[in-house]
């Protein structure tokens, strides 16, 4: 009888060992650092999944894409310093900081980066001055030719009046160029100064029909022409700097 009980006890223990803890496990899924685990008894199965790392970048450390755990530090930005047109910029991620330095000129060739700035406006200034200069030439040619072949004071006055019409047109073109220089002052200072001098010296009308008035008018036109030459030389240097 005792032998039979002993056999039953052994069988019971074996059955208990085979059946584990005596319940159906309710496993929580494995995580990055924990294996699959029974929520009732804590028994585990298998291995942890391990982290799925996303490499560190400029602003974030190495980070697990599953659980968010981090490791180490961010790499930090690799900055390229600001230049004339671009702000301080990270060479890795493209993040920017601050603003660009801006060109050293409003118009013309920037001495910092060599870029031509507002080239179209520079051409407009050049075209206005060139057109104005053609009317100056027409006016001064008229004044020079009739002065050497004067028939009468009235004849000179009539011819000078025609020349004055050309001077008025020239003045309007020069004023247009001056307005553009005023809008883009950094780089056009010398041109603006020479335009102002020329505009101030262009007579507003023929002074009168007497020989003295006509001579004074012609002399003032000669003085204006010298200022025009200074303007043309300055514009030529400006154009060369943009070539």
C-alpha positions in Angstrom: 0.0 0.0 0.0 2.8 2.3 1.0 4.6 1.5 -2.2 1.5 2.4 -4.2 1.2 5.7 -2.5 4.8 6.4 -3.2 4.4 5.8 -6.9 1.3 8.1 -6.9 3.3 10.8 -5.2 6.1 10.6 -7.7 3.7 10.6 -10.7 1.9 13.7 -9.2 5.3 15.6 -8.9 6.2 14.7 -12.5 2.8 15.9 -13.7 3.2 19.1 -11.8 6.7 19.6 -13.3 5.4 19.0 -16.8 2.5 21.4 -16.3 4.8 24.2 -15.2 3.2 26.6 -12.8 -0.2 25.1 -13.3 -1.8 27.9 -15.4 -2.0 29.1 -19.0 0.6 31.8 -19.6 -0.4 35.3 -20.7 2.7 36.5 -22.4 3.5 40.1 -22.9 5.4 40.6 -26.2 9.1 40.9 -26.0 10.6 44.4 -25.9 13.9 45.8 -26.9 15.4 44.8 -23.5 13.0 42.2 -22.1 12.1 38.7 -23.5 8.5 37.6 -24.0 7.2 37.5 -20.3 4.2 35.9 -18.6 2.2 38.7 -17.0 1.0 36.2 -14.3 4.0 34.4 -13.1 6.9 36.2 -14.8 8.2 33.3 -16.7 10.1 34.3 -19.8 10.4 32.9 -23.3 12.9 33.6 -26.0 15.2 36.7 -26.0 14.8 40.5 -26.0 14.3 41.9 -29.5 17.2 44.3 -29.1 17.2 48.0 -30.1 16.6 49.1 -33.6 18.9 52.1 -33.6 18.6 55.3 -35.7 22.1 56.8 -35.9 22.8 60.1 -34.2 22.4 63.3 -36.3 23.1 66.9 -35.8 20.5 67.5 -33.2 19.6 64.1 -31.8 21.6 61.3 -30.1 21.5 57.7 -31.3 17.9 56.7 -30.6 15.9 53.5 -30.7 13.2 53.7 -33.3 11.0 51.3 -31.2 11.3 52.4 -27.6 12.9 55.8 -27.8 15.9 55.0 -25.7 18.9 57.1 -26.5 22.6 56.5 -26.4 25.4 59.0 -26.5 25.0 62.6 -27.8 24.0 64.4 -30.9 26.8 65.0 -33.5 26.3 68.8 -33.6 26.2 70.9 -36.7 29.0 71.2 -39.1 28.6 74.9 -40.0 29.4 76.7 -43.2 29.8 80.4 -42.4 27.3 82.9 -43.9 28.3 84.5 -47.2 26.9 87.3 -49.3 23.7 85.4 -50.3 23.4 82.4 -47.8 23.0 82.4 -44.1 25.1 80.2 -41.8 24.2 76.7 -43.0 24.9 73.2 -41.7 26.7 71.2 -44.3 25.1 68.0 -43.1 21.4 68.7 -42.5 21.0 72.1 -44.2 19.7 73.9 -41.1 20.3 77.6 -41.2 21.1 80.3 -38.6 20.8 84.0 -38.9 20.8 85.8 -42.3 23.2 86.2 -45.2 25.9 88.9 -44.9 24.6 90.7 -48.1 26.7 92.0 -50.9 29.1 94.9 -50.3 27.5 96.9 -53.1 23.9 97.5 -54.2 24.9 97.4 -57.8 28.1 96.4 -59.7 30.6 93.7 -58.9 30.8 92.6 -55.2 34.4 92.7 -54.0 33.6 90.0 -51.4 32.2 87.2 -53.7 32.8 88.6 -57.2 29.1 88.3 -58.2 27.5 90.9 -60.4 24.8 92.6 -58.4 21.7 94.0 -60.1 23.4 93.8 -63.5 20.1 94.7 -65.2 19.9 98.0 -63.3 23.5 98.8 -64.2 22.6 98.3 -67.9 19.7 100.6 -67.5 21.9 103.3 -66.0 24.4 102.8 -68.8 21.7 103.0 -71.5 20.3 106.2 -70.0 23.7 107.9 -69.9 24.6 106.7 -73.4 21.3 108.0 -74.8 21.7 111.2 -73.0 25.2 111.5 -74.3 24.0 111.2 -77.9 21.7 114.2 -77.4 24.5 116.2 -75.8 26.7 115.4 -78.9 23.9 116.6 -81.2 23.5 119.8 -79.2 27.2 120.7 -79.0 27.8 119.8 -82.6 25.0 122.3 -83.5 26.5 125.0 -81.2 30.0 124.5 -82.5 29.1 124.5 -86.2 26.8 127.6 -86.2 29.2 129.6 -83.9 31.9 129.5 -86.5 29.4 130.5 -89.3 27.2 133.0 -87.5 25.1 135.0 -89.9 23.4 137.1 -87.2 22.6 137.0 -83.5 19.1 135.9 -84.4 20.3 133.1 -86.5 22.5 131.9 -83.6 19.6 132.2 -81.2 17.4 130.1 -83.4 20.0 127.4 -83.8 20.9 127.5 -80.1 17.2 127.0 -79.3 17.2 123.9 -81.4 20.3 122.7 -79.5 18.6 123.5 -76.2 15.8 121.1 -77.1 18.4 118.3 -77.4 20.0 119.4 -74.1 16.6 119.2 -72.4 16.1 115.6 -73.7 19.6 114.7 -72.5 18.9 116.1 -69.1 15.8 113.9 -68.8 17.9 110.8 -69.5 20.6 111.8 -67.1 18.0 112.5 -64.4 16.6 109.0 -65.0 20.1 107.5 -64.5 20.5 109.6 -61.4 17.3 108.3 -59.9 18.4 104.7 -60.4 21.8 105.6 -58.7 19.9 107.1 -55.8 17.8 103.9 -55.5 21.0 101.8 -55.5 23.6 104.1 -53.8 26.2 101.6 -52.7 28.4 101.2 -55.7 27.1 104.1 -57.8 28.3 107.0 -55.6 30.8 108.4 -58.2 28.3 108.1 -61.1 25.6 109.9 -59.0 28.1 112.7 -58.2 29.1 113.2 -61.9 25.5 113.1 -63.0 24.5 115.7 -60.5 27.3 118.0 -61.8 26.3 117.5 -65.4 22.6 118.1 -64.7 23.3 121.2 -62.7 25.4 122.6 -65.6 22.9 121.9 -68.5 21.4 125.3 -69.3 17.6 125.5 -68.8 17.2 127.8 -71.8 19.1 130.1 -74.2 19.8 133.2 -72.2 18.8 135.7 -74.8 19.4 136.8 -78.4 22.2 139.3 -77.9 25.7 138.3 -78.8 26.8 138.6 -75.1 23.9 136.3 -74.0 24.8 133.8 -76.8 28.5 133.8 -76.0 27.8 133.2 -72.3 25.4 130.4 -73.3 28.0 128.8 -75.5 30.7 129.1 -72.8 28.4 127.4 -70.3 27.7 124.6 -72.7 31.5 124.1 -73.1 31.8 123.9 -69.3 28.9 121.4 -69.3 30.7 119.4 -71.9 33.8 119.1 -69.7 31.6 117.7 -66.9 30.1 115.3 -69.3 33.5 114.0 -70.2 34.1 113.3 -66.5 30.8 111.5 -66.3 31.7 109.4 -69.4 35.1 108.4 -68.0 33.5 107.4 -64.7 30.9 105.3 -66.4 33.6 103.7 -68.5 35.5 102.7 -65.4 32.3 101.3 -63.8 31.6 99.3 -66.9 35.1 97.9 -66.9 34.7 96.8 -63.3 31.7 94.7 -64.3 33.3 93.0 -67.3 
